[in-house]
Amino acid sequence: MTDQNFDNDLVKNTESRADSTEDNAQSTKVTDEQVINWIKSRRSIGNLTIPAPKKDQIEAAIACAMTAPDHKKLQPWRFIVTEGQKRHDFGRALLAAAKAKAQREGQELDERTVEKTLKMPLRAPMIITVVTRMQYHEKVPPFEQLLSTGAAVQNLILALKAQGFSTVWRTGPLANEPAVKSYFNVGSEDYVTAFVYVGSTHCQMPGRGEIDTTDFITYEAE
Ligand SMILES: Cc1cc2nc3c(=O)[nH]c(=O)nc-3n(C[C@H](O)[C@H](O)[C@H](O)COP(=O)(O)O)c2cc1C
């Protein structure tokens, strides 16, 4: 089954669930197997276009993100939604970061790199920047807070997919440069954990085929 088919199936099932009476709700239930195959069908898409999610869809996805496992409920994540002309400001922040990085490394940016960097945020109609705001906690070291934010990002991506949108998680070497952190008001101890590019596409990425878990699992039992 293709990715599109999975999406259609889930949408169809969700819509019919919404309309259904209690009597026929059973017959339109999404099966566990469908959910598992749907998770496996997620693919990143690099070039995205309108429509982007609306406010209620963004907030539904962020609510899912905020159900990620979170030791001591620190809620270390913050979400910044950038769209429209603001993407140009983001591009200028990326360029400032690229120039500063190049200067530190004794290099200069060529014209092509300047243009490319400025246009990076235009690859999707919306970017959701996810920040980890680190807190000191004797039982929750920084790596747990970063991982918790990573889990939130994955939930965010899946919740956007469930609403019919495509995404790609990009971070790259500029994400935590001072110019970018300053643009997003991210503290020096904090991290830009993800730029989630969000939008729509007609592009169909190939499926992954069978996933062989053999080399990645060790079972231990008495
Ligand atoms: C923390 C993190 C940062 C990433 N940064 C980038 C990036 O800057 N550029 C990029 O092309 N892919 C990046 N990726 C990888 C893509 O999100 C994606 O997973 C990869 O292209 C594989 O595609 P798939 O998700 O369809 O399997 C990053 C992934 C993670 C988890």
The ligand as an SDF file (V2000), in Angstrom:
LIG
                    3D

 31 33  0  0  0  0  0  0  0  0999 V2000
   18.4330   15.9500   14.5570 C   0  0  0  0  0  0  0  0  0  0  0  0
   18.2930   15.7870   13.0780 C   0  0  0  0  0  0  0  0  0  0  0  0
   18.7960   16.7450   12.2280 C   0  0  0  0  0  0  0  0  0  0  0  0
   18.7020   16.6120   10.8450 C   0  0  0  0  0  0  0  0  0  0  0  0
   19.1970   17.5960   10.0400 N   0  0  0  0  0  0  0  0  0  0  0  0
   19.0940   17.4820    8.7120 C   0  0  0  0  0  0  0  0  0  0  0  0
   19.5620   18.5130    7.8610 C   0  0  0  0  0  0  0  0  0  0  0  0
   20.0400   19.5480    8.3140 O   0  0  0  0  0  0  0  0  0  0  0  0
   19.4690   18.3340    6.5330 N   0  0  0  0  0  0  0  0  0  0  0  0
   18.9300   17.1870    6.0070 C   0  0  0  0  0  0  0  0  0  0  0  0
   18.8720   17.0720    4.7780 O   0  0  0  0  0  0  0  0  0  0  0  0
   18.4540   16.1980    6.7780 N   0  0  0  0  0  0  0  0  0  0  0  0
   18.5260   16.3150    8.1170 C   0  0  0  0  0  0  0  0  0  0  0  0
   18.0460   15.3190    8.9140 N   0  0  0  0  0  0  0  0  0  0  0  0
   17.5410   14.0600    8.3020 C   0  0  0  0  0  0  0  0  0  0  0  0
   16.1320   14.1660    7.7400 C   0  0  0  0  0  0  0  0  0  0  0  0
   15.2490   14.7160    8.7050 O   0  0  0  0  0  0  0  0  0  0  0  0
   15.5740   12.7940    7.3120 C   0  0  0  0  0  0  0  0  0  0  0  0
   15.3590   11.9810    8.4190 O   0  0  0  0  0  0  0  0  0  0  0  0
   16.4700   12.0580    6.3420 C   0  0  0  0  0  0  0  0  0  0  0  0
   16.6080   12.8280    5.1890 O   0  0  0  0  0  0  0  0  0  0  0  0
   15.9160   10.6670    5.9780 C   0  0  0  0  0  0  0  0  0  0  0  0
   14.6560   10.7660    5.3650 O   0  0  0  0  0  0  0  0  0  0  0  0
   13.3980    9.9560    5.9390 P   0  0  0  0  0  0  0  0  0  0  0  0
   12.9460   10.7220    7.1770 O   0  0  0  0  0  0  0  0  0  0  0  0
   12.3820    9.9750    4.8270 O   0  0  0  0  0  0  0  0  0  0  0  0
   13.8460    8.5820    6.2860 O   0  0  0  0  0  0  0  0  0  0  0  0
   18.0910   15.4520   10.2950 C   0  0  0  0  0  0  0  0  0  0  0  0
   17.5510   14.4940   11.1630 C   0  0  0  0  0  0  0  0  0  0  0  0
   17.6450   14.6470   12.5280 C   0  0  0  0  0  0  0  0  0  0  0  0
   17.0600   13.5990   13.4290 C   0  0  0  0  0  0  0  0  0  0  0  0
  1  2  1  0
  2  3  1  0
  2 30  2  0
  3  4  2  0
  4  5  1  0
  4 28  1  0
  5  6  2  0
  6  7  1  0
  6 13  1  0
  7  8  2  0
  7  9  1  0
  9 10  1  0
 10 11  2  0
 10 12  1  0
 12 13  2  0
 13 14  1  0
 14 15  1  0
 14 28  1  0
 15 16  1  0
 16 17  1  0
 16 18  1  0
 18 19  1  0
 18 20  1  0
 20 21  1  0
 20 22  1  0
 22 23  1  0
 23 24  1  0
 24 25  2  0
 24 26  1  0
 24 27  1  0
 28 29  2  0
 29 30  1  0
 30 31  1  0
M  END
$$$$
